[in-house]
Amino acid sequence: MSTEDSRGADAPLLRVRGVRKSFGDHVVLDDLSLDVHAHQVVVLIGASGSGKSTLLRCIDLLEDVDDGVIELEGQDITDPRLDADAVRARMGMVFQAYNLFPHLRVLDNVTLAPRLVHRTSRAQAEEEAMAVLERVGLAGKARAFPDELSGGQQQRVAIARALLGRPAVLLLDEVTSALDPELVGEVLDLLGELKQTGLTMLLATHEMAFARDVADEVCFLHEGRVHERGPAAQVFSDPRQPRTREFLQRFTS
């Protein structure tokens, strides 16, 4: 029986239920719940401090939740008995910063984790990495060092690294925020291409036009909760909540 069969065909691939996270007295996530289904692109929008990055870090087990449950493919990944590294291997995470090792060539940056963590042979890791670099349009840069690449190219390398493990879901945290404006488009174009392949993605972004065009669903976070959620066309053209309208007005005006 497949994993999907065991959890039900309509069950979400990623389920977040009642998650709460505080830093000291500051509540960042407050009883937050959302679902992401297989092959779906869900985009998180909201003001800085609304909890988008913290939510992604909690899902990737980089932060412990204070309460609530996060399930991946039907498994409670917040169970402290689980091997966090093994869970993370089922997800891909891409941050605002590229986090590439400057002294390693692109190919070595992409293959480092499979070789050291998963004990994949160098030959196999490099073969798989070249296929992924080809997919993101950077096979010709495999022997380059990060400082020989543009910011957009470096972020595409970071995405390639996350894709190498064939993740069940790709998590992306404001991946264009550190880029010069003229480089943003090449990364967003790549994410649009990945959507066409059926890759499941949960991403936080301030790129409203991209969110409107690519998202299957949009979640507007406010004060640590999903304040409004719906199809992109509905949320952007006819938001139901006054706070959502106020937030979006800043971008449409």
N, C-alpha and C positions, 0 to 999 in steps of 0.2 A: 504494500500500500504506500502511495506517495505521501510526502509531507502535506501537500495540499488536500489530498483525500482525507487524511486523518484529522485535519482541522476544519474541513468543510469547504466546499468550492467557493462560497461567498465570504469566508472568514478573511479578515485583513491579514496581510503579511506582517505588518507592524501595528501593534495595538498599545496605546498609552492610556492608562486609566488612573485618574485621581492622583497624579504625580504632584508632589509638593517638594520644593527645594528652597532652603533659606541659607543665607550667609549671615551668621549672627542674628540680629533682629530684623534683617531685611529679607522679606519674602520675595523670591524671584519667580518661582512657579507656584501657583496657588490652585490646587485641585484641578490640574490641567489634564484634559483627555482629548485624544484624536486617534483616527485610524488612517493607515495607508495601505491600500490594496495593491496586489501585484500588478506591475506594468503601469502604475499610476505615478504622475508627477504632482506632488503636493508642495505648494510654495507657502512659506511663512513670511508674512509682512507685518510691519508694526514699527513703532518708534524705537529708538535706541533705549535699551533697558527694559523692553517689554518681555524678555525671556527667551528670545529666539535662539541665541547662541547657547545659553544654558540648557535648553531643551535638547539640542543636538548633542551636547557634551554628555548629558545624562543618558541618552540613548546609546551613545558609544562607550558608556561606562567609564568616562573620564571624570565624572562627578557621581558621587553616591546620592541617591534620592533619599529624602527624609521619610517619605510615605508614598504609597501608590505602587503600581505594577507596570512594567514594560515587558511586552511579549514580542518575540521575534519568531515567526513561523510556528506559533502556538506554544512556545517555551518561555517561561518567566525568566528573563535574563537578569533580573534584579536579585535573583537567588544568590546569596553570598557564597554558596557552596560551589558555584560554577567557576570554571577557569575563564577569567575575563579576557585573556588573550585569545582563547579559542572562540569566544563569542565575537570579539572584534574582527576576527578573521572572516566572519560571515558578513561583515559590513565594510563599506569603504567610506573613509572620512577625508574630506578636503577642507582645509582651513583658509582663512583670509591670507595668511602668509604662506609662502610656497613650502617652507621647511625642507628645502633641498640642502644636501651636504655640499658646500662649495668646492671641496677638494676631490669630489667624486664625479666622474663623467655621468651623463644622463643615464646610460644603460646600467651603471652600477647603482645609481640612486634608485632606479625602478626595481632592481633585482635584489637589493640588500635584505629586505625583510623576508622574502621567500627563502633565500639561502641561509640566513642566520636563524630565523624563527621556525620556519617550516622544514629546514634541512633539505630543500630542493637542490638538486645538483646545479652547478653553474650552467652547464650546457642546456638543461631543460629550462631553467629560469630565463636565460638569455633568449632562447627560442620563443618562449611565450611573451617576453617583454618586447621583442621586436615586432611581434604581431600586434600588440597593443599600441606601441608607438606608431606603427603604420596606421592604425585606426584613428589616432588623434593627429595625424599628419606630421609626425616628427621623426620618422624612421631615419631620415637623413641627418638628424642631430644626435644620434645615439652616442657618438664619441665626443661630443662637445661637453664643455664644462658649463655649469649654470650661468656664470657671469658672461658667457658668450651668447646667451639667449636674451630675447626681450622678456619683459615681465609676462606678457601673454603666453609666450612659449613656455616659460617656467611654470606657469599655472597649469598649462596643458600637460606638462610632465607630471605634476602632482596629481592630476586627474588620472593619467595613465597608471601611475603607481597604485592608486586606489582601485582601478579597474582590474589590475593583474590577478587578484584573487577571485575574480568572478563573483562579486558581492551580491547578496540577495537584495540589498538596498544600498544606494549611494547617498551619503549625507554630505551636504555642501553648505558651508557657513560663510556667506558674504564673499564668495570667491573672486569677485571683481573689484572689491572695495580698495585693494592696494594697487590697482592698475591705473596707468594713465588713461584718460578717456578714449584715446584713439585705439587702445589695445583691448578695451572691454568687449568689443564686438566679436573678436575671434574666439574668445572663451564662451560667450553666450551662443555663438553659432555651433560650437562643439556640443554644448549641452542640448541644443535643439536636435542635433543629429543623434545623440544618444537616446533622446526620447523616442525617436522614430524606430530604434532597435527594440523598444519595449522595456528598457531598463527602468526599474523602480527607483524614484528619487524623492528625497525630502530635502528641500533647500530653503535657506533664508536669504533674502535679497532685498535691496533697495531699488532694484531695476524694475520699475512698475510696468513699463511697456513689455519687457520680457516676461514678467509674471502673467500679464494679461494674455499674451500670445501662446505661451507654452504650458501653463499650469492646467491640469485637469480640475484641481480644486485649489482654492486659496483659503488660508487660515489667517485672519487678522488677530494678532495677539495684543492684548492690552491688560496691563497690571497682572501679568503672569497667567492669564487665562485665554482660551480661545473665545474671543469676544464675538466673532462672526466667522462663519465658514460657508462656502458654497462654490458652485462653478465660477470660473474666472469671469465669464461674461456677466453673470449676475452681480457678483461682488463689486466689480469695477463700474458697471453701468447703473446698478440700482441697489446700492448697499442698504441693508435694512436697519442698521444701528447708527444712531447719530454720531457716535465716536468714530465709526468707520468712515462715514461721509466726511467728517472733519479732517481725518488723517489723509484721505485720498484727495481732498480739495487742494491741499498744499502742492500736490504733483500735477493736477489737471489745470490749476490756475497758472 
